[in-house]
Amino acid sequence: MTADGGDPSRLRWLNERAVLAAVRAAGEVRVAQIVEESGLGRTAVEEVLASLVERRWLVEESPAVRGRGRPARSYRFRAEGGYVAGLDIGAYSVRGVLTDLDGRMLASARRSVTPEAPRAERLRAADEVIAVCAAEARVPASKVWAVGAGTTGLVDTTGTVVQANAIPDWAGTNLPAHFTARLSVADNDSQLAALAEQHRGAPAEDMVFLHAGRRTGLALVLGGRLRRGAFGAAADMSALRGVAWEAALEYLHAVVPDDVPTVDKAKQAFAAARDGDRSARAAVRKYAHAMAVAAATAIAIVDPRLLVLGGAFSQAADVLLEPLQAELEKLCPRVPELRASNLGALCVALGAASLALDALNDRLLSPARGPLPQLAVRSI
């Protein structure tokens, strides 16, 4: 039986993708397991395996020889065939990660910037972060095939920043156009932080993601999928006057000595609250109230089972989750489960890498492309 009314070439393309999916899902797998997972006959599987090894999609591992008989062959996906960079481009810093084609993080880097830095300088910092990550992972720059970028503000479907209140010289920036040498995609930072939680944290059917750090945002996961909205602005409450979450940072900053650098003030306030300082604990409660007002608005609309605290401030969950829970109980008829993300300050960069990897997989693995190409830079 063949697909599409008896087209044998299309059937082979589909078989290739079924075998590749079975190997990727298993990590390292033997032929018999691939036959079972793919639902194909052994002869068809072995033919596809030989072809995928030749085109460098798969690696045949040397079998261990135990006892008599022919040792079973095993195969793995060649995740080191290419690499993906994920960026978090913010007002005060540019963070980046480098992953292989299986999404395994190999390196990370950070560069400081200022909100007043001109666009060209911020983009240069992004390029530098990619280069540093590649050097740290000992990966040639030519093998970084795709870039995903997350950034503060409203980002449209073309990857253009439509609005960015925190960065004066940022609106109008088309991020994919800057990374033209590579496949590139971009989205809002909070949206990508939620995407990272779905891919790398604890995936949920319905979730409100509270992105808390130097900048604050919300994102929604509904039916297991990130909900961007018609214009990419789902859960964006930055323009609502009743949501005072940006000003709420001042509660934390006010209880820290003036000579502490601004970038470290919140961390020190959380540390003081952890040590029992009454002023710091009161500041954390005030901050939690401001976060709860915004989160409660989203909770009231979508009624999720889960609220995830993510971003850099998730590392202070031991002092922040309890007052956040208490404030939500005052505002919500039913409070969802609260959980802290374990991705910390890298959540946006990791989500951006996931976005880029999804785009790369779509480009390489779409059946519309025909047979899988040689796994090399020119493949994309």
Secondary structure, DSSP 8 states (H G I E B T S, - for coil): --STTT-HHHHHHHHHHHHHHHHHHHSEEEHHHHHHHH---HHHHHHHHHHHHHTTSEEEE-----SSS----EEEE-GGG-EEEEEEE-SSEEEEEEEETT--EEEEEEEE--TTS-HHHHHHHHHHHHHHHHHHTT--GGGEEEEEEEESSEE-TTSBEEE-TT-TT-TT-BHHHHTTTSEEEEEEHHHHHHHHHHHHS---SSEEEEE-SSS-EEEEEETTEEE--TTS-TT--TT-TT--TTTTHHHHHTTS-TTS-HHHHHHHHHHHHHTT-HHHHHHHHHHHHHHHHHHHHHHHHH--SEEEEESGGGGGHHHHHHHHHHHHHHH-SS--EEEE-S-GGGHHHHHHHHHHHHHHHHHHH-GGG-S---SSGGG-
